[in-house]
């Protein structure tokens, strides 16, 4: 899950998306863009078969820090993922169209997206949670042959998990949803092992 927000609107929906994914018991790594280093994001996208991008529209385009991350992913040719996009807009959309262009270039399979004007309504939050749960089920239930190439095993594979411990629990506690730690099995196991 890659997310960024300018005024807090997309951030509000990120909580609902996390609840939806956690409800299905699918492990996820969460990266706030631009705070997370691209190297951690690229390693995560490389080893996973799905990507969720939460980014608002800015000047009829995707929020620039997220567009830069997606450009890095495209340069690495990380093809064949399932993808879900959500985000807010003010006067007109644009981020979704830009996301679809990147997804088409990378041969990503798009699920239903969610764009909303301004602050999300309770219906938007409910729909975000349901769409995220459906996306998580599609990832969980996908045949093995559809999975992305895994990161090679060995000492270097541990590096891809470094951002989880400091970022996700602190972010969840800051957002007042620390209860979500109990719903994310791999994160909880990682926390207990360190």
N, C-alpha and C positions, 0 to 999 in steps of 0.2 A: 504494500500500500504506500504509494507516494502521494503526499498531499502538500498543498500550499494554499495560503489564504491571504487576502489583502485587508479585509475589514471584518473578518471573523465569520462570514456567512458560509463559506465552503468548510471552514473548520468545524462549524456546528454540525454539518452533515457528516463529517468524518467520524464523529462519535457514533452516529447511527449505522454507518457502514461497518465500523469495527464490531458493533453489537451483532449485526447480521452475519458476518463471517464467523465470529466466535460462536454464535448459536449453532452453526453447522460443525463445529469442532475442527475447523481447518486452521492449521498453524499459519501465521503470517508475520512478516517483518514490516515494521512501520518506519517510514522516513519522512521527516518534515523537510521540505525543500524551501529555501536554500540552505538550511542549517546542516543537513547531513552531507557528508563528503560524497562526491560522485563515485569514488572507488567502491564504497560500501553498497551503494545503490546498484551499480553495474554488476557486482558480484551476486547480489540477491536476484536480480532479473535473470542473470545467466543461469542460475541453478533452479529457478522456479518455472512452472508452466503457465502461471497466470500473473497478470499485473492489473492493479487498480490504480487509477490516476484521478485524484481530486484536484482540480485547478480551475480558478475563475477566468473569466474573459477580461482582458485588459486591452483597451483600444482596438476592439474587434479582432483580437488575436488571443492566443493563450498567454497567461501570466508568464512574463519573460524567464524567470528562473526555472519554471517547469519546462518551458519550450527548450531551454538549454540542456536540461537533463534528457529529454526525449531525443534531442539531436545527438547526444553522446551514445544513447542506446542504439539509434539508427546507424551511427558510424561503426558500431561494433557488430552490426547485422544480426541482432538478436531476434530472429524470426520465429514464427510458429507458436506464438503465445495466445492464450485467451485473454481478453482485455475488457475492462469496464471503466467508463469515465463518468465523473459527476463534477458539477461546478456551478457557480453562480454567475450572473451577468447583470449589467445595469440597464443600459438603453437597448443594446442588441447583443446577441450571442456572437460567437466566433471561435471560442476555444474548442467546442465540439467538432466543428468543421476541420480545424487544424489537427486535432487528435485523429480524426478519421483518415486524413491524408497520410499521417505517419503510420497508422495501423495498416492501411492498405499497402503501403510501401514495404512494410515488414511482414505482410501476410498474417496479421493477427486476426483472430476470430473475435469479432465484437459482440458483446452482449448488449442488452438494452441500456441506454445511457439515461442520465438524469441531469437536466439543466433547469435551473430555477432563477426567477428574477428577484434580486435583492436578498432579504433574509428568508430562510426557508420556513415554510408553513409546517404545521403539524402533519399535514398530508404528505409534504415533501420528505419529512423525516421518516415517516412510516414507510413510504415508497422506497427510500434509500436503503432502509434496513432490509426490506423484502428483496429488492434487487441484488443487494450484496449477498444475502443468504442464497439466492438462486445461483449467483455466480460461484459462490463457494461450493455448492453442491456439484456444479458442472466441473469444477477443478477436482474435487474429491472423487467423483465418480468416473473421471476420464480414464480410458484404458492406458496401461503403462506405455504403449507405443507412442502416445500423444504427449508424453512428458518431455520437458526440456532436458537437454544434456546436463547431467549432474556435475557438480564441482568434484574434481578428483579427491579421493580420500587421502588422508594424511595430515600432517601438522598444519599445512596451509589452509585446509578447509575450515578449521576453527576460526580463522580470521574473519570470515564472513558473518559470524555471529556476534562479534564485538559490539556493534552498535545497539543490539537489543538490550543488553543489561543496563547501560546508563540511560538510554533515551526513552524506551517504551515505558518502564515502570514510572519514571519521573513524569513523563507526559501524561500518563493515565491518572496519576495522583493529582497533578496540577489541574487536570480537567474535571476532577471529582468523580472519575469512573474507575477507581482502583479495583473495584469488584471485577472488572474485565480480566484482570490477571488470572483469576480462577477459571476463566472460560477459555484461555489460550494455553493448551497443554504444553506445547514445546517451550513457551516462554517461562511457564511455571517450573518446568523441569530444569531449564537453563539456570533460573534464579536459584533453585535449591542446590544445584551442583557447584556453584561458584562461591 
